[in-house]
């Protein structure tokens, strides 16, 4: 299909797509980086352990070249001796082999980190399709791998030729050197040559690593339709999400309205805004907004307040400031302490009058709020 063609895959992979590919074992890997790391560690191991290794192997060779008369007539003794020498040889090589095994295990992680995926172990019989196999061989990727192999052979071969040609005099001089010294010198030349030839692969690695990262990112590219589909699956259907948000708002509104009867006072605009305040001196540091609303919701708050005999006070500037500068279940801002204190003082005097009689308190005049807290009538929201 056209939508699945490479020409249509113009979008970068999303984090979800990358994570899914990683779970399936699809990560960027550079075989050249792994090979270079393995060879480099082998060269380092030979440089550090080469002298000791040569001494041990020389002793094994010396013992193996000795021929005792009894061994010539007993093949069992010869097999035992051979087995013993083989075990000693393996123990001599064990440190170097262990270094290479550890390196071979961790080297692939240098590019994309640790990864263990059981999905990569599931047999995929489509890979046995000869037609698909030929298409991979003659694909752009196959051509790239061929060019990379040719380049690697040319670079490594050229460096190897230069190293050998540069040490030809030293190699010829080994003819006149005693055996023990010659073995040591030969080991040094081999290790040094090996190190130079391995170093030549840095050029191959420097080209292959960025190429593998680019190739992997290209394979994971997505079409715009795939991104839209993934977004829809991850975030959900817009209609369902809208319905959920509506239900959440309704639930939050019901919880808010249930607190109106517990309020100490409702400050109004008087028609556009309504803010219900509650204050308990032994449990709160400052009064809290337990309900607020505009328009129809404000009218509903006033109705509930009247039904439960909650004092309602008209203070337009204060109502607007409380609505816009305080969230639900939050204490009022410090700059509104003085204004709210006037309201609460009136409310507590009114409660004392209703419970114990006496002179009825007068309604407070215009309650002023700091200029920086003022909100104009045009700031009315939904």
Protein Blocks (a to p, Z undefined) as FASTA:
>chain_A
ZZlpmklmmbccdfklmmmmmmnopacddfklmmmmmmmmmmmmmmmmmmmmmmmmmmmm
mmmmpccfklmmmmklmmmmmmmmmmmmmmmmmmmmmmmmmmmmmmmmmmnopaddfklm
pccfklmpmklmmmmmmmmklmmmmmmmmmmmmmmmmmmmmmmmmmmmmmmmmmmpcfkl
mmmmmmmmmmmmmmmmmmmmmmmmmmmmmmmmmmmmmmmpccfklmmmmmmmmnopfklm
mmmmmmmmmmmmmmmmmmmmmpmbdcdfklmpccdddddfklpfbdcdfbdcehjlmmmm
mmmmmmnopacdddfklmmmmmmmpcehiacdfklmmmmmmmmmmmmmmmmmmmngpjdd
dddddddddfklpccfklpcZZ
